[in-house]
Amino acid sequence: MEHILYVLLCFYFIADLFMITYLGNEIMLSSNRLSYSLFESDWYNQPQSIKKNIIIFGEYLKQPTQLLIGKLYPLTLETFTKVC
């Protein structure tokens, strides 16, 4: 009976770690698409001052957003595969 409990706990912890790393990976992928989504918008029909701001903001969005584990490891599916 104890062995079943250990197996279930192990499965629970692996599933929990997978969900956390999966969502961290989704945040990173979504942040990578933000710059492209901005330039897909109707920005070229805006006044010149707004165009400049959109270009600057688009360059800022090119920096990927990553959640870090302990400020050391990125929270991605690649990290999950290395751990498990």
Backbone as a printed PyTorch tensor [residue, N CA C, xyz], in Angstrom:
tensor([[[  0.8230,  -1.2030,   0.0000],
         [  0.0000,   0.0000,   0.0000],
         [  0.8640,   1.2630,   0.0000]],

        [[  1.9730,   1.2260,   0.7330],
         [  2.8480,   2.4020,   0.7680],
         [  3.4630,   2.6870,  -0.5920]],

        [[  3.7560,   1.6430,  -1.3450],
         [  4.3660,   1.8320,  -2.6520],
         [  3.4240,   2.5700,  -3.6010]],

        [[  2.1590,   2.2660,  -3.5100],
         [  1.1770,   2.9540,  -4.3540],
         [  1.1190,   4.4280,  -3.9960]],

        [[  1.1990,   4.7180,  -2.7200],
         [  1.1910,   6.1160,  -2.2650],
         [  2.3990,   6.8640,  -2.8060]],

        [[  3.5770,   6.2330,  -2.7650],
         [  4.7890,   6.8700,  -3.2840],
         [  4.7030,   7.1020,  -4.7890]],

        [[  4.1490,   6.1580,  -5.5000],
         [  3.9860,   6.3090,  -6.9440],
         [  3.0160,   7.4390,  -7.2550]],

        [[  1.9170,   7.5000,  -6.5230],
         [  0.9430,   8.5750,  -6.7390],
         [  1.5230,   9.9430,  -6.4030]],

        [[  2.2800,  10.0260,  -5.3210],
         [  2.9190,  11.2940,  -4.9680],
         [  3.9370,  11.7110,  -6.0180]],

        [[  4.6940,  10.7660,  -6.5040],
         [  5.6680,  11.0620,  -7.5490],
         [  4.9610,  11.5670,  -8.8050]],

        [[  3.8980,  10.8980,  -9.2020],
         [  3.1230,  11.3300, -10.3630],
         [  2.5410,  12.7250, -10.1480]],

        [[  2.0450,  12.9900,  -8.9570],
         [  1.4770,  14.3000,  -8.6410],
         [  2.5280,  15.3960,  -8.7690]],

        [[  3.7170,  15.1760,  -8.2210],
         [  4.7660,  16.1950,  -8.2670],
         [  5.2610,  16.4280,  -9.6930]],

        [[  5.3600,  15.3610, -10.4750],
         [  5.7760,  15.5250, -11.8700],
         [  4.7080,  16.2780, -12.6580]],

        [[  3.4400,  15.9460, -12.4350],
         [  2.3550,  16.6530, -13.1300],
         [  2.3070,  18.1240, -12.7160]],

        [[  2.5300,  18.3980, -11.4460],
         [  2.5380,  19.7730, -10.9570],
         [  3.6800,  20.5590, -11.5930]],

        [[  4.8540,  19.9690, -11.6470],
         [  6.0050,  20.6180, -12.2730],
         [  5.7580,  20.8420, -13.7580]],

        [[  5.1280,  19.8700, -14.4220],
         [  4.8300,  20.0320, -15.8410],
         [  3.8840,  21.2030, -16.0800]],

        [[  2.8390,  21.3180, -15.2790],
         [  1.8740,  22.4130, -15.4750],
         [  2.5490,  23.7630, -15.2920]],

        [[  3.4050,  23.8830, -14.3060],
         [  4.0810,  25.1580, -14.0600],
         [  5.0150,  25.5020, -15.2120]],

        [[  5.8070,  24.5300, -15.6600],
         [  6.7330,  24.8120, -16.7600],
         [  5.9900,  25.0350, -18.0760]],

        [[  4.8900,  24.3470, -18.2790],
         [  4.1000,  24.5420, -19.4970],
         [  3.5570,  25.9750, -19.5570]],

        [[  3.0120,  26.4550, -18.4560],
         [  2.4710,  27.8250, -18.4420],
         [  3.5800,  28.8590, -18.5790]],

        [[  4.7310,  28.6160, -17.9760],
         [  5.8770,  29.5100, -18.1630],
         [  6.3190,  29.5440, -19.6110]],

        [[  6.2970,  28.3980, -20.2650],
         [  6.6430,  28.3180, -21.6830],
         [  5.6240,  29.0800, -22.5290]],

        [[  4.3430,  28.9710, -22.2020],
         [  3.3020,  29.6890, -22.9400],
         [  3.4530,  31.2090, -22.7830]],

        [[  3.8320,  31.6660, -21.6060],
         [  4.0580,  33.0990, -21.3940],
         [  5.2050,  33.5760, -22.2690]],

        [[  6.2790,  32.7860, -22.3340],
         [  7.4220,  33.1610, -23.1590],
         [  7.0310,  33.2060, -24.6370]],

        [[  6.2970,  32.2160, -25.1180],
         [  5.8880,  32.1980, -26.5190],
         [  4.9420,  33.3480, -26.8480]],

        [[  4.0340,  33.6550, -25.9380],
         [  3.1040,  34.7730, -26.1600],
         [  3.8380,  36.0980, -26.2000]],

        [[  4.8270,  36.2680, -25.3390],
         [  5.5800,  37.5240, -25.3360],
         [  6.3950,  37.6730, -26.6110]],

        [[  6.8270,  36.5560, -27.1960],
         [  7.5640,  36.6250, -28.4600],
         [  6.6710,  37.0490, -29.6140]],

        [[  5.3770,  36.8030, -29.5260],
         [  4.4420,  37.1660, -30.6010],
         [  3.9150,  38.5940, -30.4670]],

        [[  4.1720,  39.2570, -29.3530],
         [  3.6320,  40.6010, -29.1500],
         [  4.1510,  41.6010, -30.1710]],

        [[  5.4440,  41.5800, -30.4390],
         [  6.0200,  42.5250, -31.3890],
         [  5.4180,  42.3270, -32.7740]],

        [[  5.2710,  41.0900, -33.1850],
         [  4.6750,  40.7940, -34.4900],
         [  3.2180,  41.2460, -34.5280]],

        [[  2.4890,  41.0260, -33.4580],
         [  1.0810,  41.4320, -33.4110],
         [  0.9340,  42.9440, -33.5010]],

        [[  1.8660,  43.6660, -32.8960],
         [  1.8270,  45.1310, -32.9750],
         [  1.9790,  45.5920, -34.4140]],

        [[  2.9030,  45.0000, -35.1350],
         [  3.1230,  45.4220, -36.5120],
         [  2.0630,  44.8870, -37.4730]],

        [[  1.2690,  43.9120, -37.0480],
         [  0.1310,  43.4710, -37.8620],
         [ -1.0410,  44.4440, -37.7630]],

        [[ -1.0060,  45.3050, -36.7740],
         [ -2.1170,  46.2360, -36.5630],
         [ -2.1160,  47.3170, -37.6440]],

        [[ -3.0310,  48.2360, -37.5380],
         [ -3.1990,  49.3120, -38.5130],
         [ -2.3350,  50.5220, -38.1280]],

        [[ -1.0850,  50.2750, -37.7720],
         [ -0.2220,  51.3470, -37.2610],
         [  0.2290,  52.3120, -38.3570]],

        [[  0.2810,  51.8660, -39.6010],
         [  0.7930,  52.6990, -40.6930],
         [ -0.1780,  53.8030, -41.0940]],

        [[ -1.4360,  53.7360, -40.6580],
         [ -2.3980,  54.7960, -40.9540],
         [ -2.4850,  55.8280, -39.8340]],

        [[ -1.5720,  55.7600, -38.8800],
         [ -1.5720,  56.6730, -37.7400],
         [ -0.6870,  57.8860, -38.0450]],

        [[ -0.8440,  58.9600, -37.2550],
         [  0.0380,  60.1300, -37.4390],
         [  1.5030,  59.7630, -37.1870]],

        [[  2.3910,  60.5690, -37.7180],
         [  3.8350,  60.2950, -37.6580],
         [  4.3430,  60.1420, -36.2280]],

        [[  3.8460,  60.9490, -35.2920],
         [  4.3290,  60.8650, -33.9060],
         [  3.9480,  59.5190, -33.2720]],

        [[  2.7830,  59.0230, -33.6050],
         [  2.3540,  57.7250, -33.0640],
         [  3.1410,  56.6000, -33.7320]],

        [[  3.4570,  56.7370, -35.0140],
         [  4.2570,  55.7190, -35.7000],
         [  5.6150,  55.5530, -35.0090]],

        [[  6.2250,  56.6840, -34.6540],
         [  7.5260,  56.6140, -33.9710],
         [  7.4000,  55.8860, -32.6370]],

        [[  6.3580,  56.1960, -31.8800],
         [  6.1480,  55.5260, -30.5970],
         [  5.8830,  54.0340, -30.7730]],

        [[  5.1560,  53.6770, -31.8000],
         [  4.8670,  52.2640, -32.0560],
         [  6.1450,  51.5190, -32.4150]],

        [[  7.0040,  52.1280, -33.2040],
         [  8.2740,  51.4900, -33.5710],
         [  9.1520,  51.3040, -32.3400]],

        [[  9.2230,  52.3090, -31.4910],
         [ 10.0170,  52.1970, -30.2550],
         [  9.4310,  51.1180, -29.3500]],

        [[  8.1170,  51.1140, -29.2050],
         [  7.4670,  50.1010, -28.3680],
         [  7.6700,  48.7060, -28.9550]],

        [[  7.6310,  48.5870, -30.2780],
         [  7.8630,  47.3010, -30.9320],
         [  9.2630,  46.7780, -30.6760]],

        [[ 10.2380,  47.6590, -30.6660],
         [ 11.6100,  47.2440, -30.3540],
         [ 11.7220,  46.7960, -28.8980]],

        [[ 11.0140,  47.4860, -28.0320],
         [ 11.0090,  47.0820, -26.6170],
         [ 10.3840,  45.6970, -26.4440]],

        [[  9.3440,  45.4110, -27.2110],
         [  8.6600,  44.1240, -27.1140],
         [  9.4770,  42.9650, -27.6510]],

        [[ 10.5250,  43.2470, -28.4100],
         [ 11.3640,  42.1720, -28.9420],
         [ 12.1580,  41.4650, -27.8440]],

        [[ 12.3150,  42.1190, -26.7030],
         [ 13.0190,  41.4740, -25.5870],
         [ 12.0980,  40.4070, -25.0200]],

        [[ 12.5320,  39.1450, -25.0310],
         [ 11.6380,  38.0730, -24.5660],
         [ 11.3980,  38.1490, -23.0610]],

        [[ 10.1820,  37.8490, -22.6860],
         [  9.8210,  37.7830, -21.2760],
         [  9.9480,  36.3340, -20.8350]],

        [[ 10.7770,  36.1090, -19.8210],
         [ 10.9540,  34.7660, -19.3000],
         [ 10.7870,  34.7880, -17.7960]],

        [[ 10.0720,  33.8130, -17.3060],
         [ 10.0010,  33.6200, -15.8660],
         [ 11.1980,  32.7660, -15.4750]],

        [[ 11.8360,  33.1240, -14.3740],
         [ 13.0180,  32.3940, -13.9420],
         [ 12.7560,  31.6670, -12.6340]],

        [[ 13.3790,  30.5210, -12.4960],
         [ 13.3140,  29.7630, -11.2580],
         [ 14.5480,  30.1300, -10.4550]],

        [[ 14.3490,  30.7880,  -9.3380],
         [ 15.4750,  31.1780,  -8.5040],
         [ 16.4650,  32.0850,  -9.1980]],

        [[ 16.0320,  32.8700, -10.1650],
         [ 16.8620,  33.7730, -10.9580],
         [ 17.9900,  33.0400, -11.6850]],

        [[ 17.8280,  31.7320, -11.9000],
         [ 18.8700,  30.9500, -12.5540],
         [ 18.4010,  30.2570, -13.8230]],

        [[ 17.2590,  29.5820, -13.7330],
         [ 16.7980,  28.7390, -14.8290],
         [ 15.4880,  29.2730, -15.3910]],

        [[ 15.3650,  29.2980, -16.7250],
         [ 14.0860,  29.7280, -17.3120],
         [ 13.0050,  28.6870, -17.0770]],

        [[ 11.8100,  29.1470, -16.8920],
         [ 10.6650,  28.2740, -16.6400],
         [ 10.0620,  27.8680, -17.9820]],

        [[ 10.6570,  26.8450, -18.6150],
         [ 10.2210,  26.3920, -19.9240],
         [ 10.0840,  24.8690, -19.9320]],

        [[  9.5300,  24.3660, -21.0180],
         [  9.3980,  22.9160, -21.1560],
         [ 10.7610,  22.2400, -21.2990]],

        [[ 11.7300,  22.9620, -21.8290],
         [ 13.0810,  22.4260, -21.9230],
         [ 13.6540,  22.1700, -20.5300]],

        [[ 13.3870,  23.0660, -19.6110],
         [ 13.8330,  22.8670, -18.2240],
         [ 13.1420,  21.6600, -17.6200]],

        [[ 11.8700,  21.4780, -17.9180],
         [ 11.1330,  20.3210, -17.4130],
         [ 11.7630,  19.0180, -17.8970]],

        [[ 12.1250,  18.9670, -19.1760],
         [ 12.7120,  17.7350, -19.7050],
         [ 14.0860,  17.4710, -19.1130]],

        [[ 14.8210,  18.5160, -18.7540],
         [ 16.1310,  18.3270, -18.1340],
         [ 15.9880,  17.8230, -16.6990]],

        [[ 14.9490,  18.2650, -16.0150],
         [ 14.7360,  17.8680, -14.6220],
         [ 14.2080,  16.4490, -14.5430]],

        [[ 13.2300,  16.1490, -15.3880],
         [ 12.6110,  14.8160, -15.3460],
         [ 13.3150,  13.9330, -16.2940]]])
